[in-house]
Amino acid sequence: MTLSIILTSMLRKPLSIQPIPYQGSKRALAPRICSLFPKGVKTLYEPFAGSSAVTLFAAAHDLAESFVIGDCYGPLTKLWKLIIENPLELSERYTELWKAQFDVGPSHFKDIRTQYNENNDPVFLLYLIARCVKNAVRFNKEGKFTQSVDKRRTGMKPDRLSRVVRDVSGLLKGRTIIFHGDFLDCLDGVSEDDLVYMDPPYHGTTYGADKRYAAGLERERLIEGLHYLDEKFIPYILSYDGQVGNKVYGEPLPSTIKADRLAIHAGRSSQATISGICAETIESLYVSRSLKVKQADICRIQGQQGQLFF
């Protein structure tokens, strides 16, 4: 599969409204990703939602009529439901947790983490993400949250969180479906008038010592899903494999996938910085050939080592 297309449209700045501030979010890349969207998208599906950065950017710029936010991690989908449907309740409960850290002291984070691993309360999850080291979420093989507290900061302040979730609710309420389950089940009913954006876990970060997600995704399962979308001529954009410094995460997808591959320079790696290493991140973006990108908006730019940088 060749690296091929790069859109030259004017890029807009990332949104400041990000209620789930975890490392790996596509907030900074969302303007470039969304610049590939065709006009007249009926429904944008994001079945590996995470922080839903692409959905939020698309909603703020009216790039789709409606949205489907999906994820296989139940507490996360419950959190999104609270953000959209009950932002006031979420804000009040988060405020209680945030203020308690100053009364309880150093044990507070561990106490909340222990309780979360027992009850999977979505508000506890938001607090843990906001307070953990570099917002770098980590889980063990049992799916338990394991990351430690960041001692240098206190997490997103309640007044800011309240403003953000209120704004996000205003963007998405009444035109968003929340789905919990497998990504292919989330895409049931998708049509050629829709668009799918997928940001699944890198193959190299879902298992072993570098496990960053509560649930992984087998490479074969992803390829099966892409073949399904290709057969139905469903347009999609996929963020998948990549490289941090000299470390490569995942092999390029096979040529049987009907998509063109771009390389996105995503800046300095936060995770590498945590480890005391200065390394740049290059991410791959697969653009479905069912996506109707106007040729007048496309140019070919040759980068280093035969890659096309977007």
Residue pairs with C-beta under 8 A, 6 or more apart in sequence:
1 252
1 253
1 254
1 255
1 257
1 259
1 260
1 261
2 260
2 261
3 260
3 261
3 262
3 263
3 306
3 307
3 308
4 260
4 261
4 262
4 300
4 308
5 260
5 262
5 287
5 293
5 298
5 300
5 308
6 262
6 298
6 299
6 300
6 301
6 308
6 309
6 310
7 35
7 36
7 293
7 297
7 298
7 310
8 297
8 298
8 299
9 35
9 297
11 31
11 32
11 35
12 31
12 61
13 31
14 27
14 28
14 30
14 31
14 53
14 57
15 27
15 30
15 53
15 56
15 57
15 60
17 56
17 60
17 164
17 167
17 168
17 171
18 25
18 27
18 51
18 53
18 56
18 164
19 51
19 83
19 126
19 161
19 164
19 165
19 168
20 50
20 51
20 52
20 76
20 79
20 126
20 129
21 51
21 129
21 130
21 135
21 156
22 50
22 51
22 129
22 135
22 136
22 137
23 134
23 135
23 136
23 137
23 270
23 271
24 50
24 136
24 137
24 212
25 50
25 51
25 53
26 33
26 50
26 51
26 53
26 54
26 199
26 239
27 51
27 53
27 56
27 57
28 266
28 267
29 53
29 239
29 264
29 266
29 283
30 53
30 54
30 56
30 57
31 57
32 264
32 310
33 54
33 57
33 197
33 237
33 239
33 285
34 54
34 57
34 58
34 61
34 63
36 237
36 287
36 291
36 293
37 58
37 63
37 64
37 195
38 195
38 235
38 291
38 292
38 293
40 193
41 58
41 63
41 64
41 65
41 193
41 194
41 195
42 64
42 65
42 66
42 191
42 193
42 194
43 64
43 65
43 66
43 67
43 68
43 190
43 193
43 194
43 195
44 54
44 55
44 58
44 63
44 64
44 66
44 67
44 68
44 194
44 195
44 196
44 197
45 67
45 68
45 70
45 186
45 187
45 190
45 194
45 195
45 196
45 197
46 52
46 54
46 55
46 67
46 68
46 69
46 70
46 196
46 197
46 198
46 199
47 68
47 70
47 71
47 179
47 183
47 184
47 186
47 187
47 196
47 198
48 70
48 71
48 183
48 198
48 199
48 200
48 201
48 217
49 55
49 69
49 70
49 71
49 76
49 77
49 80
50 71
50 76
50 199
52 69
52 80
54 197
54 199
55 67
55 69
55 172
55 176
55 197
56 168
56 171
56 172
57 63
58 64
58 67
59 67
59 171
59 172
59 175
60 171
64 195
65 175
66 175
66 176
66 177
67 172
67 175
67 176
67 177
68 176
68 177
68 179
68 186
69 77
69 80
69 172
69 176
69 177
69 178
69 179
70 77
70 178
70 179
70 180
70 181
70 183
70 186
71 77
71 80
71 179
71 180
72 180
72 181
72 182
72 183
72 215
73 213
73 214
73 215
74 120
74 180
75 120
75 121
75 122
75 125
76 122
76 125
77 178
77 179
77 180
78 120
78 122
78 180
79 90
79 122
79 123
79 125
79 126
80 178
81 178
82 89
82 90
82 122
82 123
83 90
83 165
83 168
83 169
84 168
84 169
84 172
84 173
84 176
84 178
85 169
85 173
87 162
87 165
87 166
87 168
87 169
88 166
90 123
90 126
90 165
91 158
91 161
91 162
91 165
91 166
93 123
94 123
94 126
94 127
94 158
94 161
95 158
95 161
95 162
97 112
97 123
97 124
97 127
98 127
98 130
98 154
98 155
98 156
98 157
98 158
98 161
99 158
100 108
101 108
101 109
101 131
101 154
101 155
104 111
106 149
109 128
109 131
109 132
109 148
109 149
110 149
112 124
112 127
112 128
113 128
113 145
115 121
115 124
116 124
116 125
116 128
116 145
117 144
117 145
125 145
127 155
128 137
128 145
128 147
129 135
129 137
130 155
130 156
130 161
131 149
131 150
131 154
131 155
132 138
132 147
132 148
132 149
132 150
133 147
133 148
133 149
133 150
133 274
134 150
134 270
134 271
134 273
134 274
135 150
136 147
136 212
136 270
136 271
136 274
137 145
137 147
137 212
137 213
138 145
138 146
138 147
138 211
138 212
139 145
139 146
139 211
139 212
139 213
139 214
140 146
140 211
141 211
143 214
143 215
156 164
179 185
179 186
183 198
183 200
183 217
183 225
184 224
184 225
184 228
187 196
187 225
187 229
187 234
190 196
190 229
190 232
190 234
191 234
192 232
192 233
192 234
192 235
192 290
194 234
194 235
195 235
195 236
195 237
195 291
196 229
196 234
196 235
196 236
196 237
197 236
197 237
197 238
198 236
198 237
198 238
198 239
198 240
199 238
199 239
200 217
200 222
200 238
200 240
201 212
201 213
201 216
201 217
202 240
202 241
202 242
202 249
202 250
203 217
203 219
203 241
203 249
203 250
203 251
204 210
204 248
204 249
204 250
205 211
205 212
205 213
205 249
206 212
206 213
206 215
206 216
206 217
207 216
219 250
222 240
222 253
223 253
223 254
223 256
223 257
226 236
226 238
226 253
226 257
226 259
226 286
227 256
227 257
229 236
229 288
229 290
230 257
230 258
230 259
230 288
230 290
233 290
234 288
234 290
235 288
235 290
235 291
235 292
236 259
236 286
236 288
236 290
236 291
237 285
237 286
237 287
237 288
237 291
238 259
238 285
238 286
238 288
239 283
239 284
239 285
239 286
240 250
240 253
240 284
240 286
241 248
241 249
241 250
241 251
241 252
241 253
241 283
241 284
242 248
242 249
242 250
242 266
242 281
242 282
242 283
242 284
243 249
243 281
243 282
244 269
244 271
244 272
244 279
244 280
244 281
244 282
245 269
245 272
245 277
245 279
245 280
246 279
247 279
252 261
252 284
253 259
253 261
253 286
257 286
258 288
258 289
258 290
259 286
259 287
259 288
259 289
260 286
260 287
260 289
261 284
261 285
261 286
261 287
262 284
262 285
262 286
262 287
262 308
262 309
262 310
263 282
263 283
263 284
263 285
263 303
263 307
263 308
263 309
263 310
264 282
264 283
264 284
264 285
264 309
264 310
265 280
265 281
265 282
265 309
266 280
266 281
266 282
266 283
267 280
267 281
268 278
268 279
268 280
268 281
269 277
269 279
269 280
269 281
272 278
272 279
282 307
285 310
287 293
300 308
301 308
301 309
302 308
303 309
